[in-house]
Amino acid sequence: MLALCLSPFFMDTAVYAQTSPPTLLPRTDDSIGGPCMGLATMIRTGNIHLSNIPCFIKYFTQTLVGLAGSLSVIFVMYGGYRYVISTDDSKDKAKKTITFALVGLAVSLLAWVIIDLVIQVATE
């Protein structure tokens, strides 16, 4: 396990030289990465256009869904902990915590799907 973790530090540098240099303009081939490829480079260089708004919305919603998923897992664990530790009186609160965490995750995933569909329809 330790050898696997440390192996990138001892690799020959010729392996890294085989990659192509990054481009400033996004690629338009959807099989490679889509029109949002190179968005960070465009932000860094200031080469941002109005046509990149769907890319910003896409990455913003992906970030929010990731945060919502992480919070949902944390609250499910917290509710499970409260359920195991609690007495009979407060088990209902723990069940509600778990239920609300899962409902929140479902709502955030549904919102992400709707936004992704709207972006796909609007940019075609």
N, CA, C and O atoms as a DFTB+ gen file, in Angstrom:
496 C
 N C O
     1  1       0.822      -1.187       0.000
     2  2       0.000       0.000       0.000
     3  2       0.866       1.252       0.000
     4  3       0.599       2.204      -0.733
     5  1       1.904       1.242       0.828
     6  2       2.804       2.379       0.898
     7  2       3.542       2.568      -0.417
     8  3       3.747       3.699      -0.857
     9  1       3.945       1.466      -1.048
    10  2       4.640       1.556      -2.339
    11  2       3.719       2.138      -3.405
    12  3       4.173       2.897      -4.262
    13  1       2.440       1.798      -3.366
    14  2       1.486       2.330      -4.321
    15  2       1.284       3.828      -4.136
    16  3       1.150       4.562      -5.116
    17  1       1.262       4.280      -2.909
    18  2       1.086       5.710      -2.636
    19  2       2.322       6.515      -2.998
    20  3       2.202       7.655      -3.447
    21  1       3.500       5.951      -2.814
    22  2       4.739       6.674      -3.083
    23  2       5.238       6.522      -4.509
    24  3       6.189       7.205      -4.890
    25  1       4.633       5.652      -5.315
    26  2       5.124       5.403      -6.661
    27  2       5.107       6.630      -7.573
    28  3       6.014       6.748      -8.397
    29  1       4.133       7.561      -7.487
    30  2       4.209       8.731      -8.365
    31  2       5.426       9.609      -8.109
    32  3       5.859      10.327      -9.011
    33  1       5.984       9.572      -6.914
    34  2       7.137      10.403      -6.604
    35  2       8.419       9.862      -7.225
    36  3       9.377      10.611      -7.416
    37  1       8.449       8.564      -7.542
    38  2       9.654       7.958      -8.063
    39  2       9.556       7.611      -9.544
    40  3      10.428       6.928     -10.081
    41  1       8.504       8.075     -10.201
    42  2       8.349       7.786     -11.625
    43  2       9.301       8.643     -12.441
    44  3       9.704       9.725     -12.014
    45  1       9.650       8.154     -13.603
    46  2      10.514       8.896     -14.510
    47  2       9.738      10.075     -15.085
    48  3       8.544       9.951     -15.358
    49  1      10.397      11.214     -15.271
    50  2       9.712      12.401     -15.768
    51  2       9.345      12.296     -17.228
    52  3       8.553      13.105     -17.711
    53  1       9.888      11.334     -17.952
    54  2       9.554      11.175     -19.363
    55  2       8.097      10.770     -19.540
    56  3       7.517      11.025     -20.595
    57  1       7.505      10.157     -18.554
    58  2       6.099       9.771     -18.631
    59  2       5.217      11.006     -18.728
    60  3       4.235      11.007     -19.471
    61  1       5.550      12.047     -17.993
    62  2       4.754      13.257     -17.998
    63  2       4.977      14.095     -19.254
    64  3       4.123      14.908     -19.608
    65  1       6.111      13.912     -19.935
    66  2       6.417      14.701     -21.114
    67  2       5.603      14.267     -22.320
    68  3       5.606      14.968     -23.332
    69  1       4.913      13.150     -22.255
    70  2       4.169      12.649     -23.391
    71  2       2.788      13.288     -23.529
    72  3       2.135      13.077     -24.551
    73  1       2.328      14.033     -22.582
    74  2       1.019      14.660     -22.671
    75  2       1.103      15.908     -23.530
    76  3       2.155      16.539     -23.631
    77  1      -0.015      16.256     -24.146
    78  2      -0.038      17.434     -25.007
    79  2      -0.194      18.685     -24.150
    80  3      -0.776      18.618     -23.067
    81  1       0.314      19.820     -24.615
    82  2       0.193      21.051     -23.829
    83  2      -1.255      21.538     -23.803
    84  3      -1.993      21.309     -24.761
    85  1      -1.675      22.203     -22.729
    86  2      -3.050      22.686     -22.642
    87  2      -3.296      23.813     -23.639
    88  3      -2.403      24.602     -23.948
    89  1      -4.526      23.865     -24.130
    90  2      -4.889      24.917     -25.073
    91  2      -5.693      25.989     -24.359
    92  3      -6.326      25.724     -23.337
    93  1      -5.666      27.205     -24.903
    94  2      -6.416      28.300     -24.303
    95  2      -7.873      28.296     -24.726
    96  3      -8.727      28.789     -23.989
    97  1      -8.173      27.758     -25.884
    98  2      -9.542      27.751     -26.377
    99  2     -10.195      26.413     -26.068
   100  3      -9.522      25.382     -26.093
   101  1     -11.496      26.406     -25.775
   102  2     -12.158      25.137     -25.465
   103  2     -12.309      24.283     -26.714
   104  3     -12.439      24.793     -27.826
   105  1     -12.290      22.996     -26.510
   106  2     -12.514      22.079     -27.613
   107  2     -14.001      21.977     -27.863
   108  3     -14.801      22.110     -26.937
   109  1     -14.379      21.742     -29.107
   110  2     -15.793      21.629     -29.439
   111  2     -16.211      20.186     -29.661
   112  3     -17.396      19.932     -29.878
   113  1     -15.301      19.239     -29.616
   114  2     -15.618      17.835     -29.797
   115  2     -16.228      17.297     -28.506
   116  3     -15.560      17.258     -27.473
   117  1     -17.496      16.881     -28.559
   118  2     -18.200      16.431     -27.354
   119  2     -17.640      15.136     -26.796
   120  3     -17.790      14.875     -25.603
   121  1     -16.994      14.308     -27.625
   122  2     -16.463      13.054     -27.120
   123  2     -15.215      13.276     -26.268
   124  3     -14.879      12.427     -25.443
   125  1     -14.522      14.400     -26.452
   126  2     -13.301      14.659     -25.697
   127  2     -13.608      15.347     -24.382
   128  3     -13.039      14.974     -23.356
   129  1     -14.470      16.318     -24.374
   130  2     -14.735      17.028     -23.136
   131  2     -15.808      18.086     -23.311
   132  3     -16.225      18.711     -22.336
   133  1     -16.253      18.291     -24.516
   134  2     -17.325      19.230     -24.766
   135  2     -16.846      20.658     -24.875
   136  3     -15.647      20.928     -24.792
   137  1     -17.778      21.573     -25.060
   138  2     -17.413      22.979     -25.236
   139  2     -16.926      23.636     -23.951
   140  3     -16.413      24.754     -23.997
   141  1     -17.069      22.983     -22.822
   142  2     -16.619      23.564     -21.551
   143  2     -15.180      23.188     -21.225
   144  3     -14.675      23.540     -20.159
   145  1     -14.527      22.489     -22.118
   146  2     -13.144      22.084     -21.877
   147  2     -12.252      23.317     -21.852
   148  3     -12.328      24.152     -22.753
   149  1     -11.425      23.439     -20.853
   150  2     -10.515      24.569     -20.757
   151  2     -11.138      25.793     -20.123
   152  3     -10.636      26.900     -20.316
   153  1     -12.217      25.629     -19.370
   154  2     -12.906      26.764     -18.761
   155  2     -12.028      27.458     -17.731
   156  3     -12.033      28.686     -17.639
   157  1     -11.281      26.694     -16.963
   158  2     -10.401      27.301     -15.956
   159  2      -9.305      28.134     -16.607
   160  3      -8.928      29.182     -16.082
   161  1      -8.797      27.682     -17.733
   162  2      -7.769      28.445     -18.444
   163  2      -8.348      29.739     -18.996
   164  3      -7.694      30.782     -18.981
   165  1      -9.586      29.661     -19.484
   166  2     -10.222      30.879     -20.008
   167  2     -10.452      31.890     -18.886
   168  3     -10.297      33.092     -19.106
   169  1     -10.811      31.439     -17.711
   170  2     -11.007      32.347     -16.578
   171  2      -9.676      32.964     -16.169
   172  3      -9.592      34.165     -15.911
   173  1      -8.635      32.134     -16.111
   174  2      -7.327      32.603     -15.695
   175  2      -6.749      33.634     -16.671
   176  3      -6.109      34.594     -16.243
   177  1      -6.968      33.446     -17.969
   178  2      -6.414      34.365     -18.961
   179  2      -7.336      35.530     -19.264
   180  3      -6.918      36.483     -19.922
   181  1      -8.576      35.483     -18.804
   182  2      -9.523      36.557     -19.073
   183  2     -10.209      36.424     -20.414
   184  3     -10.865      37.364     -20.862
   185  1     -10.079      35.300     -21.057
   186  2     -10.678      35.052     -22.366
   187  2     -12.073      34.440     -22.179
   188  3     -12.322      33.309     -22.598
   189  1     -12.974      35.193     -21.550
   190  2     -14.309      34.701     -21.225
   191  2     -15.314      35.386     -22.140
   192  3     -15.225      36.588     -22.390
   193  1     -16.275      34.606     -22.636
   194  2     -17.298      35.129     -23.531
   195  2     -18.675      34.832     -22.950
   196  3     -18.822      34.015     -22.040
   197  1     -19.661      35.501     -23.486
   198  2     -21.030      35.314     -23.031
   199  2     -21.536      33.900     -23.323
   200  3     -22.449      33.411     -22.656
   201  1     -20.943      33.253     -24.314
   202  2     -21.367      31.897     -24.656
   203  2     -20.920      30.869     -23.620
   204  3     -21.334      29.712     -23.692
   205  1     -20.087      31.262     -22.663
   206  2     -19.618      30.344     -21.625
   207  2     -20.533      30.301     -20.410
   208  3     -20.241      29.569     -19.464
   209  1     -21.621      31.049     -20.396
   210  2     -22.543      31.058     -19.254
   211  2     -23.105      29.666     -18.956
   212  3     -23.170      29.295     -17.784
   213  1     -23.515      28.874     -19.962
   214  2     -23.981      27.518     -19.621
   215  2     -22.923      26.665     -18.933
   216  3     -23.252      25.823     -18.097
   217  1     -21.661      26.875     -19.277
   218  2     -20.586      26.118     -18.619
   219  2     -20.482      26.507     -17.149
   220  3     -20.315      25.647     -16.284
   221  1     -20.582      27.807     -16.870
   222  2     -20.542      28.265     -15.485
   223  2     -21.712      27.687     -14.691
   224  3     -21.536      27.225     -13.564
   225  1     -22.902      27.716     -15.281
   226  2     -24.081      27.183     -14.597
   227  2     -23.914      25.688     -14.350
   228  3     -24.265      25.189     -13.280
   229  1     -23.381      24.976     -15.335
   230  2     -23.178      23.534     -15.199
   231  2     -22.225      23.220     -14.050
   232  3     -22.532      22.380     -13.205
   233  1     -21.083      23.879     -14.012
   234  2     -20.119      23.606     -12.951
   235  2     -20.608      24.090     -11.590
   236  3     -20.310      23.468     -10.570
   237  1     -21.348      25.182     -11.562
   238  2     -21.903      25.686     -10.311
   239  2     -22.911      24.698      -9.732
   240  3     -22.886      24.415      -8.534
   241  1     -23.798      24.169     -10.579
   242  2     -24.788      23.207     -10.087
   243  2     -24.131      21.904      -9.675
   244  3     -24.565      21.277      -8.708
   245  1     -23.090      21.480     -10.387
   246  2     -22.383      20.266      -9.978
   247  2     -21.736      20.443      -8.613
   248  3     -21.721      19.520      -7.799
   249  1     -21.200      21.634      -8.368
   250  2     -20.595      21.904      -7.066
   251  2     -21.647      21.894      -5.966
   252  3     -21.427      21.323      -4.898
   253  1     -22.787      22.523      -6.223
   254  2     -23.850      22.556      -5.209
   255  2     -24.415      21.171      -4.934
   256  3     -24.720      20.851      -3.785
   257  1     -24.562      20.347      -5.960
   258  2     -25.061      18.987      -5.741
   259  2     -24.038      18.175      -4.949
   260  3     -24.418      17.355      -4.113
   261  1     -22.763      18.390      -5.198
   262  2     -21.725      17.722      -4.410
   263  2     -21.771      18.129      -2.950
   264  3     -21.642      17.289      -2.060
   265  1     -21.955      19.417      -2.706
   266  2     -22.089      19.888      -1.324
   267  2     -23.349      19.331      -0.661
   268  3     -23.320      18.922       0.500
   269  1     -24.457      19.318      -1.412
   270  2     -25.700      18.782      -0.854
   271  2     -25.563      17.297      -0.541
   272  3     -26.082      16.829       0.473
   273  1     -24.879      16.560      -1.390
   274  2     -24.657      15.136      -1.132
   275  2     -23.802      14.922       0.102
   276  3     -24.079      14.037       0.912
   277  1     -22.760      15.731       0.245
   278  2     -21.896      15.611       1.417
   279  2     -22.654      15.938       2.701
   280  3     -22.544      15.223       3.697
   281  1     -23.425      17.027       2.667
   282  2     -24.225      17.382       3.843
   283  2     -25.268      16.319       4.154
   284  3     -25.548      16.039       5.319
   285  1     -25.838      15.731       3.120
   286  2     -26.835      14.689       3.336
   287  2     -26.212      13.476       4.022
   288  3     -26.805      12.908       4.939
   289  1     -25.038      13.085       3.587
   290  2     -24.364      11.948       4.224
   291  2     -24.034      12.266       5.679
   292  3     -24.186      11.414       6.555
   293  1     -23.584      13.489       5.934
   294  2     -23.265      13.885       7.306
   295  2     -24.507      13.846       8.182
   296  3     -24.461      13.345       9.305
   297  1     -25.630      14.378       7.671
   298  2     -26.851      14.379       8.480
   299  2     -27.446      12.984       8.639
   300  3     -28.060      12.702       9.668
   301  1     -27.285      12.108       7.659
   302  2     -27.740      10.724       7.831
   303  2     -26.914      10.041       8.918
   304  3     -27.455       9.307       9.744
   305  1     -25.607      10.281       8.916
   306  2     -24.754       9.708       9.968
   307  2     -25.126      10.277      11.337
   308  3     -25.180       9.542      12.323
   309  1     -25.381      11.586      11.397
   310  2     -25.770      12.222      12.653
   311  2     -27.112      11.668      13.151
   312  3     -27.274      11.381      14.337
   313  1     -28.069      11.523      12.228
   314  2     -29.359      10.957      12.613
   315  2     -29.238       9.514      13.062
   316  3     -29.915       9.100      14.003
   317  1     -28.383       8.741      12.402
   318  2     -28.157       7.363      12.816
   319  2     -27.510       7.285      14.187
   320  3     -27.856       6.427      14.999
   321  1     -26.569       8.186      14.441
   322  2     -25.929       8.243      15.760
   323  2     -26.959       8.588      16.834
   324  3     -27.004       7.963      17.893
   325  1     -27.784       9.592      16.542
   326  2     -28.826       9.962      17.509
   327  2     -29.820       8.833      17.717
   328  3     -30.325       8.648      18.825
   329  1     -30.108       8.073      16.661
   330  2     -31.057       6.969      16.768
   331  2     -30.492       5.853      17.645
   332  3     -31.216       5.277      18.457
   333  1     -29.220       5.550      17.487
   334  2     -28.607       4.470      18.258
   335  2     -28.448       4.869      19.719
   336  3     -28.669       4.048      20.610
   337  1     -28.071       6.108      19.977
   338  2     -27.797       6.568      21.334
   339  2     -29.064       6.916      22.112
   340  3     -29.091       6.795      23.337
   341  1     -30.096       7.340      21.420
   342  2     -31.259       7.922      22.093
   343  2     -32.149       6.868      22.756
   344  3     -32.036       5.663      22.530
   345  1     -33.038       7.407      23.585
   346  2     -34.057       6.572      24.215
   347  2     -35.273       6.533      23.299
   348  3     -35.236       7.065      22.189
   349  1     -36.332       5.913      23.754
   350  2     -37.522       5.767      22.916
   351  2     -38.182       7.102      22.588
   352  3     -38.804       7.241      21.534
   353  1     -38.056       8.082      23.474
   354  2     -38.729       9.364      23.272
   355  2     -38.127      10.169      22.112
   356  3     -38.862      10.805      21.357
   357  1     -36.831      10.147      21.971
   358  2     -36.202      10.998      20.959
   359  2     -35.815      10.245      19.686
   360  3     -35.099      10.790      18.846
   361  1     -36.272       9.016      19.531
   362  2     -35.989       8.281      18.293
   363  2     -36.754       8.871      17.114
   364  3     -36.311       8.770      15.969
   365  1     -37.890       9.482      17.390
   366  2     -38.649      10.099      16.305
   367  2     -37.892      11.274      15.696
   368  3     -37.940      11.476      14.483
   369  1     -37.194      12.053      16.522
   370  2     -36.394      13.162      16.005
   371  2     -35.253      12.648      15.130
   372  3     -34.933      13.243      14.101
   373  1     -34.653      11.554      15.540
   374  2     -33.562      10.976      14.754
   375  2     -34.082      10.453      13.416
   376  3     -33.427      10.620      12.387
   377  1     -35.254       9.821      13.428
   378  2     -35.851       9.345      12.179
   379  2     -36.172      10.512      11.253
   380  3     -35.963      10.422      10.043
   381  1     -36.682      11.612      11.821
   382  2     -36.984      12.791      11.002
   383  2     -35.716      13.398      10.409
   384  3     -35.722      13.868       9.272
   385  1     -34.634      13.387      11.178
   386  2     -33.367      13.909      10.667
   387  2     -32.905      13.108       9.460
   388  3     -32.486      13.683       8.456
   389  1     -32.979      11.795       9.551
   390  2     -32.577      10.938       8.437
   391  2     -33.504      11.137       7.251
   392  3     -33.046      11.227       6.112
   393  1     -34.806      11.208       7.508
   394  2     -35.770      11.388       6.427
   395  2     -35.561      12.720       5.723
   396  3     -35.551      12.768       4.493
   397  1     -35.395      13.797       6.472
   398  2     -35.196      15.103       5.860
   399  2     -33.881      15.189       5.094
   400  3     -33.803      15.879       4.077
   401  1     -32.857      14.504       5.567
   402  2     -31.583      14.487       4.849
   403  2     -31.730      13.783       3.504
   404  3     -31.199      14.255       2.499
   405  1     -32.433      12.673       3.476
   406  2     -32.625      11.951       2.224
   407  2     -33.560      12.695       1.273
   408  3     -33.353      12.675       0.060
   409  1     -34.579      13.348       1.813
   410  2     -35.472      14.155       0.970
   411  2     -34.708      15.343       0.385
   412  3     -34.889      15.680      -0.785
   413  1     -33.866      15.970       1.183
   414  2     -33.055      17.078       0.688
   415  2     -32.113      16.643      -0.418
   416  3     -31.917      17.373      -1.389
   417  1     -31.529      15.466      -0.283
   418  2     -30.663      14.943      -1.330
   419  2     -31.455      14.677      -2.609
   420  3     -30.993      14.992      -3.706
   421  1     -32.643      14.102      -2.468
   422  2     -33.470      13.824      -3.640
   423  2     -33.883      15.121      -4.343
   424  3     -33.872      15.190      -5.572
   425  1     -34.246      16.141      -3.572
   426  2     -34.640      17.423      -4.163
   427  2     -33.463      18.075      -4.875
   428  3     -33.633      18.626      -5.962
   429  1     -32.283      18.023      -4.288
   430  2     -31.121      18.633      -4.931
   431  2     -30.734      17.879      -6.201
   432  3     -30.345      18.505      -7.186
   433  1     -30.833      16.554      -6.200
   434  2     -30.553      15.791      -7.410
   435  2     -31.583      16.070      -8.497
   436  3     -31.234      16.162      -9.674
   437  1     -32.837      16.202      -8.114
   438  2     -33.880      16.523      -9.082
   439  2     -33.669      17.919      -9.667
   440  3     -33.861      18.124     -10.865
   441  1     -33.282      18.865      -8.841
   442  2     -32.995      20.215      -9.336
   443  2     -31.817      20.188     -10.292
   444  3     -31.834      20.891     -11.302
   445  1     -30.784      19.389      -9.998
   446  2     -29.640      19.290     -10.895
   447  2     -30.050      18.707     -12.243
   448  3     -29.598      19.179     -13.286
   449  1     -30.912      17.674     -12.229
   450  2     -31.369      17.058     -13.478
   451  2     -32.166      18.062     -14.295
   452  3     -31.989      18.150     -15.510
   453  1     -33.039      18.817     -13.645
   454  2     -33.853      19.803     -14.366
   455  2     -32.967      20.894     -14.970
   456  3     -33.152      21.266     -16.129
   457  1     -32.025      21.402     -14.211
   458  2     -31.132      22.450     -14.721
   459  2     -30.287      21.911     -15.864
   460  3     -30.071      22.616     -16.850
   461  1     -29.803      20.679     -15.757
   462  2     -28.995      20.099     -16.815
   463  2     -29.820      19.916     -18.099
   464  3     -29.319      20.160     -19.197
   465  1     -31.067      19.494     -17.961
   466  2     -31.925      19.362     -19.137
   467  2     -32.220      20.717     -19.774
   468  3     -32.223      20.836     -20.999
   469  1     -32.467      21.731     -18.960
   470  2     -32.739      23.057     -19.499
   471  2     -31.514      23.588     -20.236
   472  3     -31.656      24.191     -21.301
   473  1     -30.329      23.381     -19.701
   474  2     -29.108      23.837     -20.369
   475  2     -28.917      23.100     -21.685
   476  3     -28.542      23.720     -22.680
   477  1     -29.164      21.797     -21.720
   478  2     -29.004      21.046     -22.948
   479  2     -29.987      21.500     -24.019
   480  3     -29.619      21.622     -25.187
   481  1     -31.238      21.752     -23.629
   482  2     -32.247      22.195     -24.595
   483  2     -31.948      23.615     -25.073
   484  3     -32.123      23.924     -26.251
   485  1     -31.498      24.475     -24.162
   486  2     -31.265      25.876     -24.521
   487  2     -30.024      26.064     -25.388
   488  3     -29.962      27.008     -26.175
   489  1     -29.036      25.180     -25.257
   490  2     -27.798      25.360     -26.009
   491  2     -27.756      24.582     -27.305
   492  3     -26.761      24.659     -28.025
   493  1     -28.792      23.839     -27.628
   494  2     -28.806      23.088     -28.895
   495  2     -29.150      23.968     -30.058
   496  3     -29.205      23.498     -31.194
